[in-house]
Amino acid sequence: MRRRLRDERGQATIELVLVVPVLIVLALFLVQVGLVVRSLVLVHHAAREGVRVAAVGGDLERVWEAVVGSSGLSPGATDVDRRIDGDLATVAVTYRDPTDVPLVGALLPEIPVTASATMRREAVDSRRVWPQTGAPVR
């Protein structure tokens, strides 16, 4: 019985050495998934902010500034599309999320994350000026 225990002394160490790299890659993969989910939330928020600007008559440049400025997304990886269809404004945002987590990022390509939002356009009366009090000027 003693002889058998001596032969298995390093077995736990060998098993640990074989399992730890797999666990590390799995943990890094979960971190990358978390970053993609974060980007998804940011893109949805950016689409809502962009459609708010488009609903009050903002042009594509103002919508793009609202999208990038409100979300913190990389301007080079963000595409914005604004459509006006009757009394509805729609903004679609596409973000190419980089996969830059070590080890996992090299295995996965950039992930496109897309969101869109639609809002009814508001009629803006440019003749009225709203002072600080919030009451219309007559």
RODO-368400 format. One line per 4 residues: number of its first residue (from 1); their letters; for each residue x, y, z of N, C-alpha, C. Coordinates in nm, 4 decimals. Layout:
<rs>
NUM> a> X Y Z X Y Z X Y Z | ...
</rs>
This chain:
<rs>
1> mrrr> 0.0807 -0.1184 0.0000 0.0000 0.0000 0.0000 0.0858 0.1260 0.0000 | 0.1942 0.1248 0.0775 0.2826 0.2407 0.0820 0.3471 0.2688 -0.0534 | 0.3846 0.1685 -0.1192 0.4513 0.1865 -0.2476 0.3580 0.2551 -0.3480 | 0.2340 0.2245 -0.3445 0.1357 0.2842 -0.4352 0.1195 0.4341 -0.4069
5> lrde> 0.1218 0.4790 -0.2833 0.1107 0.6196 -0.2484 0.2307 0.6987 -0.2982 | 0.3465 0.6396 -0.2949 0.4662 0.7087 -0.3423 0.4599 0.7333 -0.4923 | 0.3998 0.6441 -0.5659 0.3910 0.6590 -0.7102 0.2932 0.7702 -0.7503 | 0.1954 0.8046 -0.6644 0.0929 0.9035 -0.6962 0.1179 1.0380 -0.6287
9> rgqa> 0.2354 1.0629 -0.5769 0.2617 1.1853 -0.5043 0.2436 1.3111 -0.5880 | 0.2841 1.3165 -0.7096 0.2767 1.4365 -0.7916 0.1531 1.4454 -0.8791 | 0.0599 1.3550 -0.8612 -0.0587 1.3521 -0.9471 -0.1424 1.4784 -0.9328 | -0.1637 1.5262 -0.8133 -0.2440 1.6472 -0.7919 -0.1770 1.7687 -0.8552
13> tiel> -0.0468 1.7759 -0.8466 0.0262 1.8875 -0.9075 0.0125 1.8843 -1.0595 | 0.0247 1.7704 -1.1180 0.0118 1.7569 -1.2629 -0.1299 1.7929 -1.3071 | -0.2313 1.7479 -1.2339 -0.3689 1.7809 -1.2692 -0.3937 1.9307 -1.2581 | -0.3373 1.9937 -1.1559 -0.3514 2.1381 -1.1403 -0.2857 2.2129 -1.2557
17> vlvv> -0.1696 2.1703 -1.2961 -0.0990 2.2348 -1.4068 -0.1780 2.2207 -1.5370 | -0.2480 2.1121 -1.5540 -0.3264 2.0924 -1.6754 -0.4585 2.1695 -1.6736 | -0.5189 2.1916 -1.5574 -0.6509 2.2531 -1.5482 -0.6432 2.4055 -1.5378 | -0.5416 2.4598 -1.4737 -0.5331 2.6048 -1.4506 -0.5338 2.6861 -1.5810
21> pvli> -0.4601 2.6505 -1.6852 -0.4681 2.7308 -1.8081 -0.6088 2.7339 -1.8695 | -0.6794 2.6232 -1.8623 -0.8162 2.6198 -1.9143 -0.9048 2.7130 -1.8327 | -0.8903 2.7120 -1.7011 -0.9695 2.7994 -1.6153 -0.9360 2.9468 -1.6397 | -0.8111 2.9778 -1.6650 -0.7720 3.1171 -1.6918 -0.8338 3.1657 -1.8222
25> vlal> -0.8280 3.0857 -1.9271 -0.8877 3.1244 -2.0554 -1.0390 3.1392 -2.0408 | -1.1020 3.0514 -1.9648 -1.2459 3.0612 -1.9419 -1.2805 3.1899 -1.8662 | -1.2021 3.2253 -1.7670 -1.2262 3.3490 -1.6921 -1.2077 3.4711 -1.7814 | -1.1053 3.4712 -1.8665 -1.0844 3.5834 -1.9589 -1.1973 3.5923 -2.0615
29> flvq> -1.2488 3.4783 -2.1054 -1.3622 3.4779 -2.1969 -1.4844 3.5410 -2.1309 | -1.5077 3.5104 -2.0039 -1.6211 3.5704 -1.9317 -1.6032 3.7210 -1.9170 | -1.4809 3.7664 -1.8975 -1.4546 3.9109 -1.8911 -1.4879 3.9750 -2.0257 | -1.4493 3.9107 -2.1364 -1.4797 3.9640 -2.2689 -1.6298 3.9693 -2.2935
33> vglv> -1.7030 3.8685 -2.2511 -1.8492 3.8691 -2.2649 -1.9081 3.9847 -2.1856 | -1.8564 4.0088 -2.0660 -1.9024 4.1218 -1.9856 -1.8780 4.2549 -2.0542 | -1.7642 4.2698 -2.1203 -1.7345 4.3940 -2.1927 -1.8268 4.4117 -2.3131 | -1.8612 4.3043 -2.3803 -1.9534 4.3136 -2.4938 -2.0936 4.3518 -2.4451
37> vrsl> -2.1359 4.2968 -2.3337 -2.2669 4.3331 -2.2782 -2.2670 4.4803 -2.2370 | -2.1563 4.5282 -2.1803 -2.1447 4.6701 -2.1455 -2.1579 4.7571 -2.2704 | -2.0917 4.7165 -2.3792 -2.1016 4.7910 -2.5043 -2.2439 4.7888 -2.5588 | -2.3135 4.6779 -2.5432 -2.4522 4.6686 -2.5880 -2.5395 4.7692 -2.5133
41> vlvh> -2.5212 4.7802 -2.3831 -2.5976 4.8768 -2.3042 -2.5637 5.0194 -2.3477 | -2.4345 5.0470 -2.3707 -2.3942 5.1807 -2.4142 -2.4511 5.2159 -2.5514 | -2.4569 5.1198 -2.6419 -2.5100 5.1455 -2.7759 -2.6604 5.1730 -2.7694 | -2.7332 5.1004 -2.6855 -2.8763 5.1286 -2.6694 -2.8975 5.2683 -2.6112
45> haar> -2.8176 5.3041 -2.5132 -2.8269 5.4386 -2.4545 -2.7942 5.5448 -2.5599 | -2.6918 5.5205 -2.6399 -2.6525 5.6162 -2.7428 -2.7629 5.6334 -2.8473 | -2.8293 5.5260 -2.8851 -2.9389 5.5357 -2.9827 -3.0535 5.6183 -2.9261 | -3.0850 5.6006 -2.7985 -3.1918 5.6805 -2.7376 -3.1541 5.8283 -2.7312
49> egvr> -3.0297 5.8571 -2.6975 -2.9868 5.9970 -2.6939 -2.9883 6.0588 -2.8343 | -2.9462 5.9821 -2.9332 -2.9459 6.0329 -3.0697 -3.0856 6.0589 -3.1227 | -3.1805 5.9724 -3.0910 -3.3162 5.9922 -3.1413 -3.3835 6.1096 -3.0701 | -3.3438 6.1398 -2.9482 -3.3974 6.2592 -2.8814 -3.3573 6.3852 -2.9561
53> vaav> -3.2325 6.3889 -3.0011 -3.1865 6.5053 -3.0775 -3.2544 6.5093 -3.2138 | -3.2681 6.3932 -3.2779 -3.3328 6.3888 -3.4090 -3.4802 6.4260 -3.3997 | -3.5452 6.3961 -3.2889 -3.6879 6.4246 -3.2742 -3.7174 6.5731 -3.2663 | -3.6209 6.6532 -3.2251 -3.6421 6.7974 -3.2176 -3.5776 6.8697 -3.3358
57> ggdl> -3.5444 6.7950 -3.4410 -3.4985 6.8570 -3.5633 -3.3482 6.8631 -3.5814 | -3.2726 6.7870 -3.5043 -3.1275 6.7878 -3.5193 -3.0830 6.7207 -3.6475 | -2.9797 6.7774 -3.7098 -2.9269 6.7168 -3.8320 -2.8365 6.5987 -3.7944 | -2.7815 6.5313 -3.8954 -2.7027 6.4107 -3.8723 -2.5785 6.4400 -3.7892
61> ervw> -2.5167 6.5553 -3.8086 -2.3968 6.5894 -3.7327 -2.4290 6.6041 -3.5835 | -2.5396 6.6715 -3.5517 -2.5791 6.6870 -3.4109 -2.6182 6.5525 -3.3495 | -2.6842 6.4690 -3.4277 -2.7215 6.3368 -3.3787 -2.5952 6.2565 -3.3492 | -2.4973 6.2610 -3.4388 -2.3718 6.1877 -3.4195 -2.2998 6.2382 -3.2949
65> eavv> -2.2970 6.3709 -3.2751 -2.2339 6.4269 -3.1556 -2.3048 6.3805 -3.0284 | -2.4375 6.3733 -3.0322 -2.5127 6.3263 -2.9157 -2.4846 6.1798 -2.8874 | -2.4748 6.1009 -2.9932 -2.4493 5.9574 -2.9772 -2.3119 5.9334 -2.9162 | -2.2099 5.9940 -2.9739 -2.0734 5.9707 -2.9269 -2.0488 6.0402 -2.7929
69> gssg> -2.1031 6.1599 -2.7763 -2.0801 6.2345 -2.6537 -2.1478 6.1753 -2.5320 | -2.2625 6.1127 -2.5497 -2.3357 6.0612 -2.4344 -2.2894 5.9232 -2.3910 | -2.2251 5.8508 -2.4800 -2.1966 5.7112 -2.4494 -2.0503 5.6822 -2.4203 | -1.9610 5.7630 -2.4732 -1.8196 5.7348 -2.4564 -1.7684 5.6281 -2.5519
73> lspg> -1.8459 5.5962 -2.6543 -1.8013 5.5000 -2.7544 -1.6914 5.5623 -2.8396 | -1.6071 5.4786 -2.8945 -1.4991 5.5257 -2.9804 -1.5570 5.5838 -3.1091 | -1.5246 5.7102 -3.1423 -1.5822 5.7710 -3.2631 -1.5466 5.6968 -3.3913 | -1.4291 5.6397 -3.3985 -1.3881 5.5692 -3.5194 -1.4595 5.4381 -3.5417
77> atdv> -1.5150 5.3812 -3.4373 -1.5815 5.2518 -3.4480 -1.7334 5.2637 -3.4439 | -1.7850 5.3868 -3.4492 -1.9290 5.4096 -3.4358 -1.9871 5.4621 -3.5663 | -2.0927 5.3985 -3.6137 -2.1662 5.4433 -3.7315 -2.3078 5.4809 -3.6887 | -2.3552 5.5958 -3.7377 -2.4873 5.6453 -3.7001 -2.5689 5.6684 -3.8266
81> drri> -2.6933 5.6230 -3.8245 -2.7846 5.6445 -3.9358 -2.9121 5.7082 -3.8807 | -2.9524 5.8211 -3.9401 -3.0744 5.8912 -3.8976 -3.1731 5.8875 -4.0124 | -3.2962 5.8437 -3.9834 -3.4013 5.8402 -4.0849 -3.5217 5.9159 -4.0321 | -3.5791 5.9990 -4.1184 -3.7022 6.0701 -4.0862 -3.8099 6.0131 -4.1780
85> dgdl> -3.9144 5.9577 -4.1184 -4.0219 5.8975 -4.1948 -4.1531 5.9560 -4.1446 | -4.1984 6.0618 -4.2120 -4.3212 6.1287 -4.1692 -4.2998 6.1986 -4.0364 | -4.3748 6.1582 -3.9362 -4.3602 6.2215 -3.8057 -4.2768 6.1359 -3.7094 | -4.2041 6.0367 -3.7630 -4.1178 5.9527 -3.6806 -3.9713 5.9735 -3.7166
89> atva> -3.8882 5.9784 -3.6145 -3.7431 5.9845 -3.6335 -3.6840 5.8546 -3.5797 | -3.5948 5.7950 -3.6573 -3.5292 5.6707 -3.6169 -3.3789 5.6892 -3.6258 | -3.3086 5.6467 -3.5234 -3.1629 5.6508 -3.5218 -3.1126 5.5096 -3.4980 | -3.0249 5.4636 -3.5858 -2.9620 5.3325 -3.5719 -2.8131 5.3539 -3.5465
93> vtyr> -2.7605 5.2882 -3.4444 -2.6198 5.2994 -3.4079 -2.5557 5.1624 -3.4193 | -2.4438 5.1555 -3.4909 -2.3666 5.0330 -3.5022 -2.2277 5.0605 -3.4477 | -2.1839 4.9766 -3.3559 -2.0531 4.9922 -3.2928 -1.9751 4.8627 -3.3118 | -1.8534 4.8758 -3.3619 -1.7655 4.7608 -3.3788 -1.6831 4.7458 -3.2507
97> dptd> -1.7274 4.6554 -3.1645 -1.6659 4.6376 -3.0331 -1.5367 4.5576 -3.0480 | -1.4234 4.6180 -3.0101 -1.2975 4.5438 -3.0215 -1.2881 4.4373 -2.9126 | -1.2328 4.3241 -2.9477 -1.2088 4.2188 -2.8496 -1.0618 4.2253 -2.8129 | -1.0317 4.2962 -2.7062 -0.8934 4.3214 -2.6710 -0.8503 4.2616 -2.5378
101> vplv> -0.9259 4.1658 -2.4863 -0.8842 4.0951 -2.3663 -0.7713 3.9999 -2.4051 | -0.6629 3.9953 -2.3277 -0.5511 3.9069 -2.3630 -0.5950 3.7617 -2.3800 | -0.5328 3.6941 -2.4704 -0.5579 3.5549 -2.5080 -0.6907 3.5351 -2.5799 | -0.7974 3.5889 -2.5298 -0.9288 3.5696 -2.5898 -0.9476 3.6631 -2.7090
105> gall> -0.8972 3.7852 -2.6998 -0.9130 3.8825 -2.8068 -0.8533 3.8355 -2.9381 | -0.7471 3.7603 -2.9306 -0.6846 3.7090 -3.0530 -0.7697 3.6000 -3.1181 | -0.8528 3.5344 -3.0403 -0.9369 3.4267 -3.0940 -1.0671 3.4764 -3.1541 | -1.1154 3.5936 -3.1083 -1.2443 3.6455 -3.1529 -1.2258 3.7686 -3.2399
109> peip> -1.3069 3.7841 -3.3442 -1.3013 3.9072 -3.4247 -1.3774 4.0197 -3.3549 | -1.3730 4.1399 -3.4140 -1.4544 4.2494 -3.3617 -1.6014 4.2088 -3.3677 | -1.6757 4.2503 -3.2670 -1.8162 4.2114 -3.2592 -1.9018 4.3333 -3.2902 | -1.9831 4.3295 -3.3974 -2.0715 4.4438 -3.4258 -2.1921 4.4433 -3.3319
113> vtas> -2.2135 4.5566 -3.2668 -2.3266 4.5723 -3.1748 -2.4155 4.6805 -3.2335 | -2.5439 4.6515 -3.2519 -2.6359 4.7433 -3.3172 -2.7585 4.7666 -3.2296 | -2.8055 4.8916 -3.2307 -2.9293 4.9265 -3.1615 -2.9962 5.0386 -3.2387 | -3.1272 5.0441 -3.2300 -3.2003 5.1534 -3.2928 -3.3107 5.1995 -3.1998
117> atmr> -3.3509 5.3243 -3.2182 -3.4581 5.3821 -3.1380 -3.5425 5.4695 -3.2288 | -3.6721 5.4714 -3.2031 -3.7661 5.5517 -3.2813 -3.8461 5.6387 -3.1857 | -3.8671 5.7633 -3.2279 -3.9420 5.8574 -3.1457 -4.0233 5.9488 -3.2379 | -4.1367 5.9910 -3.1891 -4.2195 6.0848 -3.2647 -4.1508 6.2206 -3.2675
121> reav> -4.1509 6.2826 -3.3861 -4.0882 6.4144 -3.4007 -4.1724 6.5202 -3.3319 | -4.1054 6.6169 -3.2734 -4.1731 6.7274 -3.2065 -4.1702 6.8491 -3.2973 | -4.2781 6.9239 -3.2936 -4.2824 7.0484 -3.3699 -4.2102 7.1548 -3.2882 | -4.1089 7.2141 -3.3477 -4.0314 7.3167 -3.2797 -4.0696 7.4513 -3.3373
125> dsrr> -4.1168 7.5416 -3.2527 -4.1546 7.6760 -3.2944 -4.0353 7.7675 -3.2684 | -3.9662 7.8068 -3.3734 -3.8453 7.8878 -3.3572 -3.8771 8.0333 -3.3254 | -4.0025 8.0745 -3.3384 -4.0374 8.2142 -3.3094 -4.0459 8.2403 -3.1603 | -4.0735 8.1378 -3.0835 -4.0851 8.1567 -2.9393 -3.9502 8.1363 -2.8731
129> vwpq> -3.9229 8.2167 -2.7737 -3.8002 8.2039 -2.6969 -3.8399 8.1715 -2.5540 | -3.7838 8.0665 -2.5022 -3.8171 8.0248 -2.3668 -3.7114 8.0804 -2.2723 | -3.7504 8.1718 -2.1837 -3.6530 8.2258 -2.0887 -3.6220 8.1252 -1.9786 | -3.5377 8.1639 -1.8868 -3.4956 8.0768 -1.7775 -3.6121 8.0328 -1.6900
133> tgap> -3.7185 8.1120 -1.6828 -3.8310 8.0773 -1.5957 -3.9155 7.9657 -1.6530 | -3.9060 7.9390 -1.7821 -3.9827 7.8328 -1.8433 -4.1146 7.8788 -1.9020 | -4.1502 8.0053 -1.8885 -4.2747 8.0555 -1.9434 -4.2510 8.1088 -2.0839 | -4.3467 8.0886 -2.1748 -4.3282 8.1391 -2.3107 -4.3335 8.2916 -2.3152
137> vr> -4.2562 8.3483 -2.4060 -4.2541 8.4932 -2.4243 -4.3683 8.5293 -2.5199 | -4.4465 8.6297 -2.4848 -4.5585 8.6715 -2.5694 -4.5325 8.8053 -2.6302
</rs>
